[in-house]
Amino acid sequence: MFFLKPSKDANKLIEEFMLLANKQVARFAGKRDKPLPMVYRIHDEPDPEKLNNLQTVVAGFGYQLNLKTKNVSQSINKLLLDTQGKQEQNMIDTLTIRCMSKAEYTTQNIGHYGLAFDYYAHFTSPIRRYPDVMVHRLLAQHLNKEKWPSIDQLEEASTHSSQREQLATKAERDSIKFMQIKFMENHIGEEFAGVISGVTDRGIYVEIIENKCEGMVRIKDVPGDYFFFDDRNHALVGERTKKIYQLGDTVTVTVAKADLIKRHLDFTMVQEDQ
């Protein structure tokens, strides 16, 4: 049986405690005249080009994103608050996430932009991540005044961990995609309401609202017109009708094909009543 598990207040409280522990351990090592060696979890500032693109897109909806201010994050937060509950929220949320840099591990601290922390280190789940184990060991060594590994050794291990994390993330996505396709094999021909989660020159990606399975409607299968890809606005536009399909739009799709070998989940668009 498939169901979505909501995040409850208790989950959020535990998460806040974990963030606080991670933050304090990083501050213990880094916020001093002579910082102690530590493995930080860093997150760089957003991609400027993608932010400019986001600014252009949101301006078309009447919103402002101030990229000239020193604190761009406040402007981003205001944008996300202003769009809550609006039809374009899904699109703007998605584009904002895509502006963000990838987090990684390093001994050179630059802070964590996404969390707005000056110091941050993964510390609270050593069963899941090797960098957490490194932080545990370093903390024990610092407290006990024991010898610790060289910065070069720690940086090499940090780089390796970042690379393996990216590989693990890809494997996780592939496994989720596999199970989504396997699940949808039993729903061929059925109709579902979905949200457009991606737009390319090949077609649109649609995430089914009910179960979060994502598939593609190829551009040739979008009914009612010949559509071309507008990369500036992340949309497909009808040549004759000027009909627009863009990120965040709600559509109805039919499950056409679920191919486990090619890892493809194909949808067809249900044409709206004229």
C-alpha positions in Angstrom: 0.0 0.0 0.0 1.3 3.5 -0.9 1.0 6.5 1.3 2.8 9.8 2.0 4.2 10.2 5.5 3.8 13.8 6.8 6.5 15.5 8.8 5.1 16.2 12.3 6.1 18.7 14.9 8.1 16.1 16.8 10.1 15.4 13.6 10.8 19.1 13.2 11.8 19.6 16.8 14.4 16.8 16.5 15.6 18.3 13.3 16.2 21.6 15.0 18.1 19.9 17.8 20.3 18.1 15.3 21.0 21.4 13.4 21.9 23.1 16.7 24.3 20.2 17.6 26.0 20.4 14.2 26.3 24.2 14.4 27.8 24.2 17.9 30.4 21.5 17.1 31.5 23.5 14.1 31.7 26.7 16.1 33.7 25.0 18.9 36.4 24.2 16.3 36.2 27.1 14.0 35.3 30.2 16.0 38.5 30.9 17.8 41.7 32.8 17.2 43.5 29.7 16.0 40.8 27.3 14.5 41.1 23.6 15.2 41.0 21.2 12.2 37.4 20.3 11.3 35.4 18.8 8.5 32.7 21.3 7.6 29.6 21.0 5.6 29.6 24.1 3.4 27.1 25.5 0.9 28.2 28.3 -1.4 26.1 31.2 -2.6 23.6 30.7 -5.5 24.6 30.7 -9.1 24.4 34.4 -10.3 23.3 33.5 -13.8 20.4 31.3 -12.5 19.4 34.1 -10.1 19.3 36.5 -13.0 17.0 34.1 -14.9 14.8 33.7 -11.8 14.6 37.5 -11.5 13.4 37.7 -15.1 10.8 34.9 -14.7 9.3 36.3 -11.5 9.1 39.8 -12.9 6.7 38.4 -15.5 4.4 37.5 -12.6 4.7 40.9 -10.9 7.2 39.9 -8.2 10.5 41.5 -7.4 13.8 39.8 -6.6 16.5 42.3 -5.5 19.9 41.0 -6.5 21.7 44.3 -5.8 21.3 44.0 -2.0 24.0 42.6 0.1 21.6 40.1 1.7 20.0 38.4 -1.4 18.7 35.6 0.9 16.2 38.0 2.5 14.9 39.0 -0.9 14.6 35.3 -1.9 12.8 34.5 1.4 10.4 37.4 0.7 9.7 36.1 -2.8 8.9 32.6 -1.5 6.6 34.1 1.1 4.8 36.3 -1.4 4.1 33.4 -3.7 2.7 31.0 -1.1 -0.7 29.7 -2.1 -0.4 31.3 -5.6 -0.7 29.3 -8.8 2.9 30.1 -9.8 4.3 28.9 -6.4 5.4 25.5 -7.6 7.3 26.9 -10.5 9.0 29.6 -8.5 9.9 27.2 -5.7 11.4 24.8 -8.2 13.4 27.5 -10.0 14.7 28.9 -6.7 15.9 25.4 -5.6 17.8 25.1 -8.9 19.6 28.3 -8.3 21.3 26.8 -5.2 24.8 25.4 -5.2 25.6 21.9 -4.1 26.7 21.4 -0.5 30.0 19.6 0.0 32.6 18.6 2.7 35.8 20.5 3.2 38.3 21.7 5.9 38.0 25.3 4.5 34.9 26.8 6.1 32.9 29.4 4.1 29.6 28.8 6.0 26.3 27.2 4.9 24.3 29.6 2.7 21.1 27.5 2.7 20.9 27.3 6.5 22.3 30.8 7.0 24.9 29.3 9.4 28.5 30.7 9.6 29.6 27.3 11.0 28.1 23.9 10.2 29.4 20.3 10.4 27.6 17.0 10.0 27.8 15.4 13.4 24.5 13.8 14.4 24.2 10.7 12.2 27.5 8.7 12.1 25.6 5.6 11.0 24.8 7.3 7.7 27.8 9.3 6.8 31.6 8.9 7.1 32.1 12.7 7.4 30.1 12.4 10.6 32.5 9.8 11.9 35.4 12.1 11.1 33.8 14.9 13.0 33.2 12.6 16.0 36.8 11.5 16.0 38.1 15.1 15.6 35.9 16.3 18.4 37.2 13.6 20.7 40.8 14.3 19.8 40.4 18.0 20.4 38.7 17.5 23.8 41.3 14.9 24.9 44.2 17.0 23.4 45.3 14.0 21.2 47.0 14.1 17.9 44.8 14.6 14.9 45.3 13.9 11.2 46.9 16.5 9.0 44.8 19.0 7.1 45.8 17.3 3.8 44.5 14.0 5.0 41.3 15.5 6.2 40.8 17.4 2.9 41.4 14.3 0.8 38.9 12.4 2.9 36.4 15.3 2.6 36.8 15.4 -1.2 36.3 11.7 -1.5 33.2 11.9 0.7 31.7 14.6 -1.4 32.3 12.6 -4.5 30.8 9.5 -3.0 27.8 11.5 -1.8 27.0 12.6 -5.3 27.3 9.0 -6.5 25.0 7.8 -3.7 22.5 10.5 -4.5 22.4 9.4 -8.1 22.0 5.8 -7.1 19.1 6.8 -4.7 17.4 8.7 -7.5 17.8 5.8 -9.9 16.3 3.3 -7.4 13.4 5.6 -6.7 12.8 6.0 -10.4 12.9 2.2 -10.8 10.3 1.6 -8.1 8.1 4.4 -9.5 8.1 2.8 -12.9 7.4 -0.7 -11.4 4.5 0.8 -9.4 3.0 2.5 -12.4 3.1 -0.7 -14.5 -0.2 -1.6 -12.8 -1.8 1.8 -13.8 -1.3 1.8 -17.6 -4.2 3.7 -19.2 -5.3 5.4 -16.0 -5.6 9.2 -15.7 -3.9 11.3 -13.0 -3.7 14.9 -12.0 -0.1 16.1 -12.1 2.1 19.2 -11.8 4.7 20.1 -14.5 8.1 19.6 -12.8 10.4 20.2 -15.7 10.3 21.6 -19.3 12.8 20.7 -22.0 13.0 20.8 -25.8 11.9 17.2 -25.8 8.8 17.6 -23.8 7.5 18.2 -20.2 8.1 16.3 -17.0 5.0 15.8 -14.9 4.9 14.7 -11.3 1.6 13.0 -10.3 0.1 14.7 -7.3 -1.3 11.5 -5.7 1.9 9.5 -5.6 4.8 11.7 -6.7 5.7 9.5 -9.6 7.3 11.5 -12.4 7.1 10.8 -16.1 7.4 12.6 -19.4 5.0 13.9 -22.0 6.9 14.1 -25.2 6.5 17.3 -27.2 4.9 15.5 -30.1 2.3 14.1 -27.7 1.2 17.5 -26.5 -2.2 17.9 -28.1 -3.9 20.9 -29.8 -1.0 22.6 -31.6 2.6 22.5 -32.6 4.6 23.5 -29.5 8.1 25.0 -29.3 10.4 25.3 -26.3 10.8 28.7 -24.6 13.9 28.2 -22.5 13.8 31.7 -21.0 10.4 31.1 -19.4 10.7 27.4 -18.9 7.7 26.7 -21.0 6.2 25.1 -24.1 4.3 27.5 -26.3 1.7 26.7 -28.9 2.7 28.1 -32.3 -0.9 28.9 -33.4 -2.9 29.0 -30.1 -0.1 30.5 -28.0 -1.2 28.0 -25.3 1.5 27.8 -22.6 2.6 24.9 -20.5 5.2 25.9 -17.9 6.7 24.8 -14.6 4.1 24.5 -11.8 1.1 24.2 -14.1 -1.5 21.5 -13.2 -2.3 19.1 -16.0 -4.1 15.8 -16.4 -2.1 12.9 -17.9 -2.7 9.3 -18.9 -0.1 6.6 -18.2 1.0 5.4 -21.6 4.1 3.2 -21.0 6.2 2.0 -18.1 9.6 0.7 -19.4 11.8 -0.7 -16.6 14.6 -1.6 -19.0 15.0 2.0 -20.4 13.8 3.6 -17.1 11.1 5.5 -18.9 7.7 6.5 -17.6 5.7 7.9 -20.5 2.5 10.0 -20.2 0.2 11.4 -22.7 -1.6 14.7 -22.1 -5.4 14.7 -21.7 -6.6 17.6 -23.9 -8.6 20.2 -22.1 -12.2 20.9 -23.1 -12.3 23.8 -25.5 
